Amino acid sequence: AMQIRNDPGTTQLANSSNLGSLAWNNTARRVIFVDTGSQVTCYIDGVAQTPVAYTRSGAFTLNLTAIGGWPRATPVNFFAGDLAGLVAYPSALSAGDITSLD
């Protein structure tokens, strides 16, 4: 799942990952989320899944990224696997950019 919040903590996009069963079959996958400011597209092994539109409001600062659980007073929803790496780019990647990452 994925959640996007603005600086005041208002949820802009909640629990929408559109990963489908492809991401959960015990096979190593390259998963990329691209946020354009009005929609999020998840790519699995270079293949775009259905984009999810949302309306961004308020200020956004990329200062907290949680991978593998929700950062709450009591953390929840832990990911029980392994991550090979994590990269945050300063701008949205195009489909061509994602293909070139292979």
N, C-alpha and C positions, 0 to 999 in steps of 0.2 A: 504494500500500500504506500501511497505517497500523500503528504500533506504540505500545503504551502500556506504560510502565515505572514502577515505584514509585521512591521516593527512593533506596533501596539499589541500584537498577539491575536489579531482577528483572523480567523481561518478564511482563506480565499479558495482553497481547493482541498477537499477532505477525502481521504481514503479512495482515491481514484488512481489506479495504476494501469488498468487495462492490460495486464500481463497475460491473462489467459493461462491455459494449462501448459503452454510451451515452456514457461519459465520454471515450472515446478515438477520436472520429471527426472531429477537426480542426474542431470547432465550439465557440465560446465557451460555457462552462457555468458555472452557479453551483453550487458544490459545498459542502455544509455537513455537518460531522460533529457529531452530538449524542451526548455521553457522559453517561449517567445514573448512572454508578458501577457498573452491573452489565451494561449493554449499550451498544453503539455503533450508531447508525443513520446511514447516509449518505443525504443528500437530494441529488438532482441536479435542478436547475431546479424545486425544490419537491416533487418526487416521491420518497417514501421508498423506499429499496432494502431488501433483507432485513436486519433487525437481526442483530447478532452479540453473543451473550452472553459474558460473562467474569466471573471471580471476582476482585474487587479485594482485595489484602492489603497491609499495610504503609502507611506514610505516603506521601501524594502532594502534591507542591508543583508548581504550574504555573510552572516556571522555565525551561523549554526547549521550544521548539516548532521543529521543523525542517520546512520546506516545500521540497520539491524535491530532497531527498537525505537520506541517513542521516548524522548527525554522528558519525563514527568517527575514529580516528587517521588513516585514509585515507578521506575522505568518498566515498560510493558512491551509486548509483541516482539520478543527477541528473535532474531534470525539465527537458525541453528545450522549454519553452513560456513563456508570459507569465502573470503573475498581476496582476489588476486591484486586488486588495486582500485583506487578512487581518484578521479580527476574532476575538478570544477573549472570550466572554461569561462572567460569573462563575457562571452557572447554566445548566442545560439548557434549550434552547428547545423549546417545544411545536410541534406541526405547524401550529397556527394562527399562532404567532409567525413561523415560517418562511414561510408563505404571505404574511404581511403585509410581508415584506422585499422583495417584488417591486416 
